[in-house]
Amino acid sequence: MAMRESRARSVVKSVSWRVVATLTTIALVYAFTRAVHVAIAVGGVEVVAKLLIFYGHERLWAQVEWGLRA
């Protein structure tokens, strides 16, 4: 019997990763532009877009049994 992740677990993983990744994006944009407002704006757009993309990616992988162990 293959173990599958719940939707709630996928959501929590997505959110926790997005926090780390978005803070990284904001820091990088700030390092290149030295503009806080630009860094936060880019981070805001990035977090929404990539959260949705990551969730979809996780749900697709949840359908793949390869590499799962009971």
C-alpha positions in Angstrom: 0.0 0.0 0.0 1.5 3.3 -1.1 1.6 6.2 1.4 0.2 9.5 0.0 0.5 13.0 1.4 -2.7 14.7 2.5 -3.6 18.0 0.9 -3.1 19.8 4.2 0.5 18.5 4.4 1.2 19.7 0.9 -0.2 23.1 1.8 1.9 23.4 5.0 5.0 22.3 3.1 4.3 24.8 0.4 3.8 27.7 2.8 7.0 27.0 4.8 9.1 26.7 1.7 7.6 29.9 0.3 8.6 31.8 3.4 12.2 30.8 3.0 12.3 31.2 -0.8 10.6 34.6 -0.7 12.9 36.0 1.9 15.8 34.8 -0.2 14.3 36.6 -3.3 13.7 39.8 -1.4 17.3 39.7 -0.1 18.7 39.1 -3.6 16.6 41.9 -5.2 17.6 44.3 -2.4 21.3 43.4 -2.9 21.1 44.2 -6.6 18.8 47.3 -6.4 19.3 48.7 -2.9 15.6 49.6 -3.1 13.5 48.1 -0.3 10.2 48.9 -2.1 11.3 47.1 -5.2 12.5 44.1 -3.3 9.2 43.8 -1.3 7.1 44.3 -4.5 9.0 41.5 -6.3 8.8 39.3 -3.3 5.0 39.9 -3.1 4.4 38.9 -6.7 6.8 36.0 -6.4 5.3 34.5 -3.3 1.8 34.2 -4.8 2.9 32.9 -8.2 5.3 30.3 -6.8 3.0 29.1 -4.0 0.4 28.2 -6.6 2.9 26.5 -8.9 4.6 24.6 -6.1 1.2 23.3 -4.7 0.3 22.0 -8.2 3.7 20.4 -8.5 3.3 18.7 -5.2 -0.1 17.4 -6.1 1.1 16.0 -9.4 3.9 14.2 -7.6 1.4 12.8 -5.1 -0.1 10.9 -8.0 3.3 9.2 -8.8 4.0 6.0 -6.9 7.6 5.8 -8.0 9.9 6.0 -5.0 7.2 5.6 -2.3 7.6 2.9 0.3 4.9 1.5 2.6 
